[in-house]
Amino acid sequence: MKFNRRLAQNRRQTIVAIWKQSLTKLLDYYEATRGEFKQFFPKLFIFFVSLNISCYWLALLTAYPKNLL
């Protein structure tokens, strides 16, 4: 019984170590490839404006399909 507990604990430690290593690699990749902070807000603004316009036209198209087509 003690052997099974040790084996399970060893597996958990191994899985956590692999998970930690992969997250470290992911963080390193993100920090190497991320853009500047100054470019973030204009891109975010453009994204939400385009999303708003597309949702507006989708709503018009579904509400009044005969008038728009």
N, C-alpha and C positions, 0 to 999 in steps of 0.2 A: 504494500500500500504506500509506503514512504517512497519507494522507487517511482511509482506512478506520479506522485505529487512533484517529485524532483524533476522528472521528465517533462511534466506539463509546465512547471515553472521555467525550466530551461528553454522550452519552445516559446513561451511568452516573451522571455528576454531576447531570444533570437529574432522574433517577429518585430518586437519594438525596436531593436537595433537596426534591422533592415528598413523599417518605416522611417526611423530618424535619419538614416543615411539618404534615403530617397527624397525626403523633404529638404534636406540640406542641399542636395543637387538641384532640386526645383527652385529653391530660393536663390542659389547662385546663378542659375540660368535667368531667372526673372530680373535680378539686379543687373545682370550684364546686358539685357536686351530692352529694358524699359526705357521709355522716352522721357523727355524733360517734363517737369511739372507745369511749366508755362504753356505747353501745348495741350494739356489735359482738359482744362475748362473750355477752351474754344471747341474742341472736338466733342465734348460732352454736350455743349449747347447746340451744336449742329445736329448731333444725333437726336436729341429730344425734339428739336424743331421739325426735323424730317419725319420723326415718328408721329408727332402731332398732326402734321399735314396729311400723312398717309392714312391715319385713323379717321381724320375728318372726311376725306374723300371716300373711304370705305363706308363710313356711316351714311354719307349722301347717296352712294351707289346702292346700298341696301334699302334705304328708306324711299328713294325716288328712282328706281331703275329705268322707268320709261322716259323720264325727263333728261337723263344724262346720256343715254345711249342713242 
